Structures are given as structure tokens and as C-alpha cells.
Amino acid sequence: MAEVKIAAQLRTEFGKGAARRVRRANQVPAVIYGHGAEPKHVSVPGHELLLALRTANVLISLEIDGSSELVIPKAVQRDPLKGFLEHVDLLSVQLGEKVTVEIPVTAEGELAPGGNLLEHVLNTLPVEAEATHIPTGVTVSVEGLEAGAAIFAKDIALPEGTTLAVDGDAIVIQVVSAQAEAETTEGAESAAPAESATTES
């Protein structure tokens, strides 16, 4: 995974008011933590950070006061209405260090004919990988699978140096029949309590 270089500045003011001022300057308040060190408060250019975060588990080299620090995003807060970045938690990492992250799972191929449906039980797969070699994701073939088939975590081929951080028997993807899905939905609806009718005197 290629690293992205972004210049950041240390923050000395805290609180909601200070955070609003940072965002008005098109910066994003962020906190760097890890390795038992005191959290480091920084501001990061909003546009550059937004572009970087388009890549899952992106490795970022933050340039702070003439020194570089490798980090990966751990928590991202966005405005629920406008979607802009409000705050980001960054985890400090080192070359050769193992980290636990979640990588996207993508399915490819056509299911067996017959109205089968693909269900993603896990949209992301927890794995442990070297901080500088985090996979961008895994692709799983579902070609020809029929209803009742399932793909377990242990069935997914991982890149060299990457290991599972979840039970190998955890179901990642399963195939269900459209009819069974409909019956489940109908059963849930019929089980719902009916509203009691009231009459006015």
C-alpha cells in the first residue's frame, strides 16, 4: 500500500469553539494516539484528508514540524447531514508493526440459476497485517453457488503476511433462496401484534 503524505499542524486550543475555528479554516481536528504516548492533537487539511480516506485503512505520513509520523485512520466522524469531516482519530504505527483492521469483502461471479440471493453476513473482514502492507480488500468468488452454500472466513485466501482476526468458522457470505427470504419476511409480518381498534362513545 502506498503511503499518502499530508502536512499537519499541532493544535494548542481545544473544545468545541476551537474545533469550529479549525473547520472554518478548511482543516479537520484530529488526535494521534498509540504506543502508550500522550495523545497528540493536530489539524489536517480537509480536502487532502478526504481524498486519502477514500482508500480503506490508508497509510498516511503526517509531516508535523519537520518530522514524519505514520498513522492509519481508526475512527472518522462526519456531519450527518452535510457529510463533511468533523473529527478523525489516527493510530500511530511503525514499520514492521502488526495492526488489526477490517478490510472490505467483494463478491464476484454469478450464482446458480433459480432466484438465489446473496447475503453479506460480514461486509468487512477483521485481519491482522503489517501496518505498511494492509490489503485494500479481498475478493470472493460466488460463481455457481446454490441456496444453502456459505463462505467462511477460513475459506478466504489472504495475502501473504495477513492473518484472520476473527473465528475461522464465522460466516462471511451465504446464499439463500428468494422463496425462503420471502417466507421469513411474511412470517415476521404475521407475527406482529395487530393494533387494537377503539370506538368512540
FENVENQUI-V992463 format. One record per residue. N is the residue number from 1. RES is the residue in one letter. D_CENTER is the distance of its C-alpha to the mean C-alpha in whole Angstrom. Layout:
<<N & RES & D_CENTER> <N & RES & D_CENTER>>
This chain:
<<1 & M & 16> <2 & A & 18> <3 & E & 18> <4 & V & 18> <5 & K & 21> <6 & I & 21> <7 & A & 24> <8 & A & 23> <9 & Q & 26> <10 & L & 27> <11 & R & 27> <12 & T & 30> <13 & E & 30> <14 & F & 27> <15 & G & 27> <16 & K & 26> <17 & G & 29> <18 & A & 28> <19 & A & 24> <20 & R & 26> <21 & R & 28> <22 & V & 25> <23 & R & 23> <24 & R & 27> <25 & A & 27> <26 & N & 24> <27 & Q & 22> <28 & V & 19> <29 & P & 20> <30 & A & 18> <31 & V & 18> <32 & I & 18> <33 & Y & 19> <34 & G & 19> <35 & H & 22> <36 & G & 24> <37 & A & 25> <38 & E & 25> <39 & P & 22> <40 & K & 23> <41 & H & 23> <42 & V & 22> <43 & S & 22> <44 & V & 20> <45 & P & 21> <46 & G & 19> <47 & H & 20> <48 & E & 19> <49 & L & 16> <50 & L & 15> <51 & L & 16> <52 & A & 14> <53 & L & 10> <54 & R & 11> <55 & T & 10> <56 & A & 7> <57 & N & 8> <58 & V & 11> <59 & L & 14> <60 & I & 16> <61 & S & 20> <62 & L & 21> <63 & E & 25> <64 & I & 26> <65 & D & 30> <66 & G & 31> <67 & S & 28> <68 & S & 25> <69 & E & 22> <70 & L & 19> <71 & V & 16> <72 & I & 12> <73 & P & 10> <74 & K & 9> <75 & A & 9> <76 & V & 10> <77 & Q & 12> <78 & R & 14> <79 & D & 17> <80 & P & 17> <81 & L & 20> <82 & K & 20> <83 & G & 16> <84 & F & 17> <85 & L & 15> <86 & E & 17> <87 & H & 16> <88 & V & 13> <89 & D & 13> <90 & L & 14> <91 & L & 14> <92 & S & 18> <93 & V & 18> <94 & Q & 21> <95 & L & 22> <96 & G & 22> <97 & E & 20> <98 & K & 18> <99 & V & 14> <100 & T & 12> <101 & V & 8> <102 & E & 6> <103 & I & 7> <104 & P & 7> <105 & V & 11> <106 & T & 13> <107 & A & 17> <108 & E & 20> <109 & G & 23> <110 & E & 26> <111 & L & 26> <112 & A & 30> <113 & P & 32> <114 & G & 33> <115 & G & 30> <116 & N & 27> <117 & L & 24> <118 & L & 20> <119 & E & 18> <120 & H & 15> <121 & V & 15> <122 & L & 11> <123 & N & 9> <124 & T & 7> <125 & L & 9> <126 & P & 10> <127 & V & 12> <128 & E & 14> <129 & A & 15> <130 & E & 17> <131 & A & 16> <132 & T & 17> <133 & H & 17> <134 & I & 13> <135 & P & 13> <136 & T & 11> <137 & G & 11> <138 & V & 13> <139 & T & 16> <140 & V & 18> <141 & S & 21> <142 & V & 22> <143 & E & 26> <144 & G & 28> <145 & L & 27> <146 & E & 29> <147 & A & 28> <148 & G & 27> <149 & A & 26> <150 & A & 22> <151 & I & 20> <152 & F & 19> <153 & A & 17> <154 & K & 20> <155 & D & 21> <156 & I & 18> <157 & A & 20> <158 & L & 18> <159 & P & 19> <160 & E & 21> <161 & G & 20> <162 & T & 17> <163 & T & 17> <164 & L & 16> <165 & A & 15> <166 & V & 15> <167 & D & 19> <168 & G & 20> <169 & D & 21> <170 & A & 18> <171 & I & 18> <172 & V & 15> <173 & I & 17> <174 & Q & 21> <175 & V & 23> <176 & V & 25> <177 & S & 28> <178 & A & 29> <179 & Q & 32> <180 & A & 30> <181 & E & 27> <182 & A & 30> <183 & E & 32> <184 & T & 29> <185 & T & 29> <186 & E & 32> <187 & G & 33> <188 & A & 30> <189 & E & 32> <190 & S & 36> <191 & A & 35> <192 & A & 34> <193 & P & 37> <194 & A & 39> <195 & E & 40> <196 & S & 43> <197 & A & 46> <198 & T & 48> <199 & T & 51> <200 & E & 53> <201 & S & 57>>
